[in-house]
Amino acid sequence: MPKESAHKVFVEMHKREHEVSMSSTEVSTSFHRIQLSFKRGRNKMSYANIQMFMEKLKQLMYCNDIPVINNPSIICERPQFQILYEELDSTIQTIFNHEDQDLHNFEEVRKVKKRFKAAAEEAEDIVDVFLSTVHCRSNRFFPRSDVFQPSLHLEVAMSSIESIKKEFMTLSIDNMKMDSSLRTDRLQTQSSGTSHTRNSRGSKKLLENVVVGFDRDAEIIRDKLVEDGKHRDVVSIVGMGGIGKTTLANKVFTDPYVVYHFHVRGWVTVSQTYDKRDLLIQVLSSIDDQLELEKATDCQLRAMLHKHLMGKRYLIVIDDIWSIEAWDKSQLFFPDDNTGSRILLTSRLTEVASHAKSHGLIHQLQHLTEEESWKLLCEKAFQEDECPEWLIEPGKQIAKNCHGLPLSVVVMAGVLAKEPRSEDVWLKISCSFHSYIASDEKGCLETIALSYHHLPPHLRDCFLYLGGFPEDYPISSPRLLWLWMAEGFIQEDGSQSLKEIANSYLMDLVDRNLLIISKWYAWGDVRRCKVHDLVRQVCVEKGKEENFFLKIDSPPSNNLCEVITTYKKRRVVTNQEMHIMSPSLPTTPSVQSLLCFTRKTTLTDIISKFFPSFSLLRVLSLEKCRLLYFPPGLALLVHLRYLYIWLSSFPPSICTLWNLQTLIVKTSSSPMVLPSNISNLVNLRHLRCNADLYLPSVGKPLNLEFITKVELGDGVDNFKKCFPRIKELTSTLYSDKEKDFEVLHYLQILTLMGSVEREFRRGAPNLGKNHIRIGFPETLKVLTLVRCGLPWSDMSIIQSLPNLEALILEDNGFEGTLWETGEDQFQRLKVLRLKKLNIKQWKASSINFPCLERLRVVNCVHLEEIPLELGDISTLESIYILNCDASLLVSLQRIRNEQDDVGNYELKIKVDGRKMPSCVSKHDD
């Protein structure tokens, strides 16, 4: 159909005016009805990416404040965007406006849904290719016309969507009811499996690793590590994957006597690929997490490690080492200077352990007994509850079928914890185990695969995505959630934010024991997580089976760039270098996500040279590849939602990427000056940089929700003008400026940092008392103050915040030797962390902190005591003290004794990593 005729048909079908003009901020409010459909369909096949496409269509129809799309060629196609939007909306209402038990999981319906999803993706590709064509032509770049045409043709895609909707409506569902209430119960349980309101810490039990059956093993290894002997010795734990080597090593590593015996303890996970720099950074970070390591050279890192270890009795855990060569290289970094140091090594290979120490202790880890397996299953599946009597028999059979492999037990417990406590359901799961032989790794993989099949549909893509990260990769939780959002796995349901829903997905995977939390933020959110090797292997295998991604871990026989474009996968993950070798490549766009984990690559040049193959990219992560400049070709990738890149400066051309939701920039320059046209990034929600960001001016407000280390220039009045919707903010304070955060009505997490060094360069006075006036919003939940030098008298302002849950004061965030809390309360404060303060006296009572759960005091060398009444706080769970004066221990011991006297043995007190023992044993005597 000619373009003019198509337009005429569209206009005749929809006699409407399309001259409505809306701002990009107003667009999102019109999605409530569709969001409710997605909320009802949360446990069905995931279509969040379709709603993301619809939001883009809405912007294309109505937004005139986005320069990239405010183009005559795009504006004239608004009738087509309108028709497509309404057809998608109508089809979604038809397919999803039903309860789960009526439609979900019926084969015919599922096939129709998959076809609808494919048709919507095809329509999105057509729209995106058209938008790329217009943008390229506007920048005088003319890709091949057989694919990139300057007109929009949606007739075939529209016809396909309409046909699918009609087919769905003709399906008879009367005879497709659930065959038993058991299935309904299970689906309802799954539907409640993802809680959107739970605290990310989960239950108290989740904070502690449940370790069953390793007591004797831990005792043997601990005794060997601390025995007499001046020379550096090596102790090895050997066993198959999933048998608990790392768990046992961690149990020994954190044993109180081991902590006391060794001056320094460090941990490194080597995995199958040895990387010297990564090893040095891991060990140093585990020894001291405050070290600045990113910009250090390899020689500097080695010197730093040598300084930390030389002359001290150290314990280093080298976890998951796979080769003799890796051992030979890594052991060179750990000196043997007759101090009684030890290396604890874990490996699947006995030959590696034997080579490391031919006559040393090689501890072969055995499988759990049936009794230990059952105990572990109960601990994980029921937490602190007792197993109901009617589940004991099928439960024991399930534990027995795991054949003593801890990972199998833990994964099965994750499945059972999400199922109804019904004997029939457990018997069915028990019977499904008969075809599995879980005594080897293959059987364990099948067990994990069973857990995958029990995942609700909305979690499956999130789970498979974990297979894209390298083995033993420390996954940043915020970045993982942002990636999930950019991929279209998460959809706002009208009542909660994307972050809250994504976080609940993450915690659901944690609850199912498919994801391991490795580090927390001080306020209780997950900071980093990791995936067990075998769980990751299942992610990879299932991902390949379902064409979820193309994963390239070893050099292919053909040119890597040709492999990527030939396979036509939506997602590509690689840790291999790419070079421009092929004179021509297929021009059909296919790749939508590209994650590269190698340090050296010409990938950006390849994207620029062969743009047609990558024009639909939505996710581009180049986190290890340092670029000297921003390649012009990347500015053409207008569909990017997530970009992680190394840059020396922030180019204005990056602001043409109007779809960007997340931008992560690494640089060796500081500060990074933001261009004035950054407000063109109307969809940008997250901006992170390892250096300070400087915003000299801004044309209009940004829709950012997260930004790090930002300083406003003279051309910007206040934060409200720049970031009216900001939720997480890190900012630098200067004494000559007043900061009023009170007007930021969405702000929840705030970090303020004073900078003496930069103040000196600017010629302003140092930060000090009475130099800064600050107002805080009532929405604030987490406040961190670093080098602010505020007087303790100003603490009353913070005490009055009604929703504050975590307060972190570091490096003289407050200044002065006396902190007297008075009669005011921290109404909801749960976490208090004091680090490197010059405080000597702290006067407080339990009345001041009615909800306090965790107190952490680090490097407050002048503090004389902890207020004794804090021990009487009923909610207090732990006190952690590190590198403080010995006089502080007297007050801690008094708190310990007083709490023991009233039976509060649950209060945990740790000093320099060692647990302060309860005196309950004395009472028993």
N, C-alpha and C positions, 0 to 999 in steps of 0.2 A: 504494500500500500504506500503510495507516495506520502511524503511527509505532510504536505498541505491537507490531503484527504484525511489522514489520521487525526490531525488537529481538529478538523471540522467535526469528525465523529465524536471526539472527546468533548468538544464544546457543546454539541447538540445533546449529548447524553447528560451532561451536567451543566445546566444553565445557571452558572454562578459567576460571581465576580471574583477574580483572583488578584485583586489589587490590595488585599489586606496586608498590612505591614505590622509585624510583631518583632520585638527584640528577642535575641537568643535566650535571654533569661526567662521570658514569659512562655516559651514554647513548651517546656516540660510540664506545665500545669495541666495540659490537656490530655495527659496520659492516664489519668486515674482509673478510667473504666477498663482500659486494657490491662493495667497493672493488677486490677482485681482478678481478671481472668488468669493472669500468670500466677497470682497468689493461690488461686484454687488449683491451678495445674502444677504447683511446685513439685509434686511427687510424680509427675508424668514425664514423658519425654521432654527434654529441655528445648525450649524455643526462645530463650532469652536473646539469642543473636538476632532473631527476627524482629523483636521489639526494638533492638538497637538500630536496625535498618529503618524501622518506621520512624524513629526519632530523627534520623538523618533526613528522611523524606519530609518530615514536618519542617525542618530547618530549610530545606530546599524550597519548600512552598512559600514560607512566610517570612523568613529572615532577610532583611535588607541591610543588616549591620555587619555582615561578614563579607569582606572585600572579595575573597576568592570565588564565592558563589554568586555575588551580585554582578553577574555577567549576562549580557543580553541573550547569549546562546542558551544559558541555563534558565533564565527567567521565562523565555518563551515556551519552555517545556513544562512549566508548572501544572498545566492541565493533566498531563500524563502522570506526573508525580501524585496528583490528587486522586486520580482514578486508581492507581496502584495501591496507594495508601488505604483507600476505602475498601478495596477488594481484600487486601490482607487483613484488615480489621474485621470485616464480615466473616472471613473464613476462620479466623481465630475464635470469634464469638461462637461460631457453629461447632467447631471441633472441641473447644475447651470448656464450654459452658455446661459441664456435666460433672457429677461427683466421680471420684476415682473408681469406686466399686462398680459403677455402671459401665464404664468404657475401658478403663486401663488394662493393658496387658492382653487384650484380645487380638489375635494375630491379624485379622483383616483390618481392624482399626489401626493397628500399629503400622501396617504397610502403607495405608493411606496417609498417615501422619508423616512417615518418612518421605513419601513422595511430595507432600506439601512442603516439607522442610527443604528438599532438593530444589523444588520449583521456586521457592522464595530466594534461595541462594543464587539460583540462575538469574532471577530478576535483579538481585543486588549486583551481581557481576556485570550485567548489562548497564545498569545505572552507573556503576563505578568506572567502567571502561569509558563511557561517555564523558563523565566528569574529568577523567584523566586526559582525554582528548582535548577538551576545551581548555583545561589548564595548560597543557603542553603547548597548544597553539598560541595561547596568550603569551607564553614565554618563548615564542619563535622556535619551538621544537616540534618537528613533524614526524611522528612515528608512522609505521607502515599503515596504509589506508585500508588493507583487507581486514584488519581487526579494529583499528582505532578510527571510527567514523564520526564526523561532527554532527550526527543526528541520532536521535534516540528512537529505538524500535522495540517496543515492549509487547507487541501484539501476541506473539507466540507464547511468551511467559504468562501474560494475562489470561490467555485462553486455557493454558495448562492449569493455572490456579483455580479458575472458575470450574473447570471439569472435575478437579479433585474435590472441590466443595460439594458439587452435585452428587458425586459418587458417595461421599460420606453421608449425605442426607438420605440417600436411598438404602443405606445399609439397615437391615433389620436387626435391632439390638434386643428385641423382646426375648429371643431364645438364647441370649448371650449373657445371662445373669451368672453371678458367681456360683460355683457348684457346691460351696460350703461356706459356712460362717467363719471357718478357720482361716480361709484366705483373706476374708474381709478384716478379721482381727489383725492379721499380720500386716496388711497394708496400712491399717489405721495406726499400728505401732510404728511402722516406718515413717508415716506422715508426721508423727510427733517426734521422730528420731533426731531431727535438726531443730534445736531450740534456738530461737533468735533473741532470747533475752538472758541467756545464761552468762555468767561471768566466765571470761576466757580461761580463768584458772581451773574451772570445773570443780568437781568435788574435792574435798581435802585429800582423799585417797589418791587422786590423780597426781598430786604433787610428789608422791613417793613411788619409786620403782618397786613393784612387788617382786622380791627375790626369793624363790623357793628352791630348796635342794642343794644350795651351793655353800652351806655353812662349813662343811668339812673341807671342801676344795679351797675356800677362801682362807681357812686356818692354815692349811699346808703351804699355800703360796705366801701368805703374810709372814709366817715363821721363817721361810727361806729368804725372803727379802731383808728381814731385819737381823738375821744371824750375823755373828762376828765374821770379819773378813774385810780387809782394807781395799783389795783390788775391786775394780768395777766388775760386777757379775751380771749375768743374763739369766732370767727365768722366763720360760715360755709356756703359753697355754695353747694347745693344739686341739682342733676338733672341726667337724663339718660345719657348713654354714647353717645358722639358725639354732645352734646348740647352746649358745649363751656365752661365748668367749668374751665379748665386749662387756656384757652385763657382769660377769665374774670379775673382769679386770677393774671395772668401775667400783665394784663392791670393795675390792682390796684397796684401790686408789683412795677411797674416801673413808677407809677404816680409821678410827680415831688414833690408834697406836701408830699406824703408818704415817698419818699426818704429823704426829708428834715427832716421830723418829727422823724423818727427812726434812732438811732445811728448805729444799726446793722441790716442787713436783710439777711435771709438765706432761702434756698429752699431745700426740700427733696420730692422725689416721692416714696411712699411706695409700692403701687400696692397690689396684692393679697397675696404675700409672704413677711412677715415681717422679716427683717434681721437687727439686732442691729448694727453690724459693718458697714454695707452698709449705714444705716441711718446716723451714725456719720460722715462717710467720705463725704457723699453727702452734709450735712449741712456745715461742715467745709470748703469744697472746694468752696461752693457757697459764703461763707463769705470772704475767702481769698484763691485764686487759686494758691498762691505761697507756701503754706504749704507742707511740706514733710510728707505724711500720710501713705504711703504704708507699711513702716516698723514699724510703731507705734503699740503698743498693744491696746486692747480695753480700758483698764484702762487709758492709756495715751491719747487716743482719747477723752474719756469722760472728762478728766482733761483739755484738750485743749479747748473743747467746753465750759466748765464751765468758763474758764478764759476769753473767748471772750464775754460771755453773762452776767456774774455777774456784777451787778451794772449799767447796760446799758439798755436803752429802745430799745428792739429788736422786730422785726417782723419775724416770721417763717411761711412759707407756707408749710403745710403738704398736698401734692397733692395725690389724688387717693387712699385714705385709705379705706379698705374694711371691717375691723372688729373692734369690741369693744376692743378685746384683744390687737390688734396692737396699738390702741390709748392709752390704759392703760400703755403699756410698753414705748411707744415713748414719752409721755408727761412728763415722769420722768426726761428727760434730759434737760428740759427747766424750769429754776428756776422762782419762783414768789417772787421777792424781792421788790415789791411796786414801780416799776419804770414806770408803764404804758405800759408794754410789751403786745404784742398781738400774737395770733396764728390764721392764716387763714387756714381753713381746707376745702378740697373738697372731695366729696364722692358721690357715686350713692345711698347710703343707708341713709335714714333719721334717722334710729335708731342709727347709729354711731354718727351722728351730735348731736342728742338729748342727747346721753350719754356723749359726750364731754362737753356740756354746756346745761343743761336742760332748762334754762331760757334765753339763749343767742340768738343772731340773727342767724336764720337759713334761708338763702336766697334761695328760690326755683327758680331755673332758668327756665324761660319760653321759649317757641319756638319763633322763629322770625316771625314777621308778613310777609304777602306776599310781601309788599313793601320792607321790610328789606331784605328778601330773594333775591328779584330781584336786589337790589342794591349790595348785596354781590356777586351775580353771575356775574354781570357786572364788578365789581372791579377785580375779580379773572380771568375772562375769557378774558377781553379786556385790562387789565392793565390800561394804561393811555389813550387808545382810546375810542371813543364813540361807542355805539352799533349801527350798521346799522339799518335803519328803517325797512327793510324787515325781520330782525331777532327778532324784539321786541315781536311780538305776540307769536311765538313758544318759545322764550326765557322765557317769563313770564309764559308760561304753564309749562316749565321744572322747573322753580323756585317754582311754586305752587305745583308741584308734589313732591317736597322735603319736604313739610309739615313743614317748619320752622326749620328743623334740620340743623344747620350750617355745620356739617361734610358732610352731603349729598350734600349740595349746593356747598361746596368747591371741593368735589370729582367730581361732575358733571361739574363744571367749568374747571377742569383739562382735562376732556374728550373733552369739546367743544373747548378749546383753541388749541387742536391739530387737530381739524376737519376744513375743508374748510368752509368759511363763506357763506354757501349756504342755502337758505330757505328750500330746499328739504331735505338736510341732517339733519337740526335741527328739521324739522317736523317729520322725521323718528325717531329720538332719543326721541322726545316728545311723540310720539305714543307708543314707546317701554316701556314707563314709566307707562302706564295705568294698567299693571298687578302688579305694585309694590305699597305697602302701606308703605311709608317711614316715618310714624309718630312714629314708634317704632324701636327698635334696629334691629329687623329682617329685616325690610324694609331698614334700613340704610346699613346693610350688603349686601342686594341685589343691592343697588345702587353702592356700592364699587365693587361688583362682576361684575357689568356692566362695570365699568371702567377697570377692569382686562381684560375683553373680548375685549376691545378696544385697549389694548396694542399691539404694533407690536411684532411679535414672538421673536425677539432678546432680548426683555425686560422681557419676562414672567418668565424665570428661575431666573433672577436677582430679580424680585419682590417676587416670591415664597420663595426665600432663606431668605428673611427678617423674615419669620415666624419661622425660626429656633432659633432666639435669644429670650431670656427670656423677659417677659413683662417689658416695660419701661427700657430696657437695653440701656445704652449709647453706641451706635455703633461707633467704631473708623472708620472713613472714609478710611484711608490707609489700615487698616486690611480688611475691607469689599471688597475693590477693589482687594486686593491680593487674598482673598478667591474666588472671582468671577473668577479671572484669573486661579487659581489652579483647579477650577471645570470645566474649559473649556467653560465658558460662553462668554468670550471675545477673540477676535482674531485680531491680527495686520493685517492691510489691505495694508501694503506696504508704506503708506504715513504718518502714525502716530504711536506712540508707544501704547503699550497695556494700559499704565496708562492713556494716553489722551483719548483713546476710552472708557475705563471703567469709567473715570470721566464724560464723556459726557452721558453715560448711567445713572449714578447716578443723574446728573442734570436734565435729562429727567424725571426721577421719581419724582424729586422735583417739576418740572414744572407742573406735573400732580397731584400735591398735595397728593401723596401717600407716600412721605418721607419728614420728617421735619428736617431742619438744626438746630442744637442746639448750635453749636460752630464753629467759623471760626479761621483759622490761621491768623496771622497779615497781611500776604500778600494776603489774599483773597481766599485761597483754603478752602474747607470744612474740618473741623477737626473732628467733631462728628455729628452724626445725630440720629434720633429716629423715631419710628413708632407709630402712634396712636393705641390704644388698639383694636379698631374695624377694622382698616386696617390690623393689625397683625392677627386678628381672621380670616379674609378672606384669608390671606396668608396660615394660618394653615389648614383651611377647604379645600381650593383648592389644597393645597399640598398633603393632604391625598387622595382627589378624584383622583388626577392624579398620585398617587404613587410616588410623588416627594421625600418624606422622611418618615421615621418612627420617630414620635416625642413622647417621653416618659416623661410626666410631673408629673406623679404620680406613686407610686410603683405598678408594675404589680402583678397579682396573682401568676404568675410563676417566676422562677429565671430570673432576668433581662438579664443576659448574654444569656440564652437560647432564650429569646424573640428576642433579637437582631439578633442572627444567624438563628433562625427559619423563621422569616419573610422574609429574603433574600432581604432586601431593599438596594439600593445603598447608601443611606444617612441615618444616624441615629443621632438624637439629643436628649440628655438627661440631666436632672439635678438631677438624682437619683444615689445613691451609688450602686456599683456593687461588688459582692463578688463571689469568686470561690466556687461553690456549686456542680455543675454538674460533674460527673466523665467522661463524654464524650460529645462531641459536634459535630454537623455536620461538615464535613471537606471541603465541597464545598465552595470556596471563593465567597463572594458576597458583603460585605460591602466595599465601596470605600471612604466614608467620615464619620468621627465620631467626633462630637463636644460634649464635656462634660463640663458642667457648675457647677458641684458640687466641693466642696473643698476637700472632702475625697472620695477616690476611689482606688480600687485595679485594675483599668483598665489596667495599664501597665503590671501587673503580669498576668492578664487574656490574654492579647495579646500574651505575651511570652509563656504561657502554651498552648493556643489554637491557635497557629500561623496560621494554615491552614485556619481558618475562617476569618482571617483579613489580609491575605497576599497581597490582592489587594488594601489596603488602600492608598489613595492619599492625603487625608486631615485628619490630626489628631490635634485637638485643646484641650489642657488640661490646660487652662489658669489659673485655680484656684487650681490645684492639685500640691502640693509641693512634689517633689521627692528627696530622699536622694542620689540617684545614677541613672545613665542612664541604664535602663534595657537592657540586651543583646538582647532580642527579638526584640526590636525596631530597632536595627541595621540591621535586616533582611528585613525591610519594604522598599525595594529598589524602590518602585513606589511612595513613598511619594513626593508630590509637596509642601505641606504646613505643617509645624510643629510648634506648639506653646507649649512650655514646660518649667517647672521650673527645674533648675539644680544647683548644687553647684559648678560644674566645667564643662569644655567643653571637652568631651571625643573624642579621635581620631576616635573611631568607628562610630561616627555620620557622618563622611566624606565618608562612603560607600554609603550614600543615594544620589546617583548621579543625581536623578531626582528632588531633592529639588529646588524649586523656591524661597520659602519664609521660613526663619527660625527666629522665635521670641523666645528669651530666657529670662527668668526672673531668678534672682538670688539674694541671700543675700551676695554673695562674691563680692569683688571688688579689683583689676580688674579681668576680665574674660580673661584668656590667651587662645588665639586661637592656635590650633595645626598646625604644619607645613604642614600637608597634607590637609588643608582646600581647597587648590586649586583643589582637586579632585572633589569638588562640582561644576562641570562645568556649571550647569544650575542655580546656585544660583544667584538670582537677588536682593533679599532684606534680609538684616541681621540687626535685631533690638535687642537691649539688654538694660535693665534698668541700668546696670552698665557699667563702662569703659571697652572697649575691647583692649587687648594688642596683637599685632602681632609681635612676635620676628623674624620670618623669613617666607619666602614664596617660594615655589618651582617654580611656574609659575603664570602669571597674572590671576586674577579672573575676572569673567564677571559681577560682582556686579554693580548694578545701585543705590543702597541705602544702607548706613551703618551708624550706630550711634556710637558716642563717641569712635573713634578708635585712638590708638596711635601706631606708628611704632617703632619697636625695632631696635637695632644696625645692625641686619642682613638684614634690608630692606633699600634700598637707598632712594626711594621716592615714592610718591603716584602713579605716572605714572606707575611704575613697578608693583604695586599691583592691582590698580583699573583703568585701562585705559579707561573704559566705564562708570565710576561713574557719576551719575547725582545729587544725594543728599548725602551730606557728613557732618558729625559732627566730629570734631577733637579737641584734646587737644593741646595747644601750650606750648612750653617750650622755655625759653630765650636763651638756648644754641644751638638751632636748627633753621636753615633757612627753611622756608616753601615756596615752589614755586608751587602754584596751577595753574599757567599759562599754564602748559602743559596738563591740564585736559580739553580736548576740548569738552566734553559733559556736564561738570559741570554746573548746573543751581541753585542749592540751597546749600549754604555753611554756616555752623555754626562753629565758632572758639571759644574755651573756654580756658581761662587761669586758672590754678589751683594753688593758693598760697600754699594750704595745702600740695599738693603732691610735689611741688617744694621744700618745706622745708624738706620733708622726703628724697628727693633725694640729698639734700645738694647743690642745685643750687641756684643762686640769684633769688630774686623775679622778676616778670615781671615788666617792666618799660619802659620808653622812650628809643628809639633807640636800644632796645635789640633784636628786631625781624624784619627781612626783609621778606616781603610777596609779592608775585605776584599773580594777579587774572586773570582768563580767561575772554575774552570778552563775552562768553556765559552766564555769571553769571546773574541771575535774582533776587535772594534773598540772602542777606548777613546779618548774625547775628554775632555780636562780643560781647562776654561776658568776663569780667575780663581780657581783653587783655592789658589794660594800654597804648594804643598807643597815640602818640602825635597828636594834632589836625592838625599839619602841614602835616601829612600823608594823610589827608582826600582827598587831590587833586588826589591821586591814585585811590580812590574809585569814585570820581566825574567823572573821565574819562571813567568809564565803560559804554559802549554804550547801554547795554540791562538791566541794573539794574532797577528793579521796586519796590523793598522793601528793606529798610535799618533799622535794629534793633540794637540799641546800649544799652547794659545793664551792670549794675554793673561795672562802669568805663571801659567799652569797649574802650572808648577814655578817656584820662585823661588830665586835665588842666581846668583852669577857664574861658578861652576865646576861643570861636569858631568863627573864621572869615572866611566866605565862599569865600570871594574874588569875582572874576568875573567869575569863572568857573561855569558850569551848571551840574546838575544831569539831564541828557538828557531825561530819561524816568521814573524817580522816581515817584511812585504813593503813596507809604506808607513810613512814617518816624516815628519811635518810639524811644523815648529817655527815659531811665529808670535808676534811681539810678546813675546819673552822678554828678560829683562835679563841673559842669559848672556853672558860675555866669553870664557871658555875652555871648549873641549870636547875632552876627551881620550878617544879611542876607537880601536879597531882593527877590522880586518875580521873578527876572531874574534867580536866582540860581535854582529855582524849578518850571519850566514851566508846568510840568504835575502833580504836587502834588495833591492828592485827600484827603488823611487822615493824620492828624498829631496827635500823641498821646504822651503826656509828663507825666511821672509817677515818683513820689518820687524824683524829682530834686529839693530838698529843698532850694538850693542856687540860682537857676536861677531867675534873677530879672525881666525879661520880655520876651514876645514873640515878635519877630521882627514885627513891624506894617505892613510892606509891604507884609507880607505873606498873609494878608487878601485880597490883590488885585489879587491873583492867580485865574484865571478864572475857573480852574478845581477843586479848593478846595471845598470839600463837608463837612468836619467836623474837629473840633479841640476838643480833649478830654484831660482834665487836671485832675490829681488825686494826692492828697497829696503834693502839692507844696506850696511855700511861698505866703503869702497874697499879696505881692507886684506884683505878676504876674497877679493878677486879674485886676489891673489897665489897663495894656496893653490889656488884653482880652476885657475889656469893651470898650476901644477905638476902637479896631478892630470891635466889635459888632456895635458900633454907626456909624463908618465910612461906614461899609457895608450896614447898614440900610439906610444911607443917599443916597447911589447910587442904592437903590432898591434890594440889594442882601439879601433877607430875607431867601433864601434857605440854607445859610451857617449855619450849626448846631454847636453850641459851648456848651460843657458840662463841668462843674466843680464839681468834687467829686460826680458824678452821677446825678447832677441837671442841667437841661437845663438853659443856660443863656438866658433870654427872649429877644426877639427882641423889639426894641423901636417903632415898627410900630403903636402900640396902641396910643402912645403919638402924633404921626403925625395925626392919625385919629381924636383925640380930637381937 
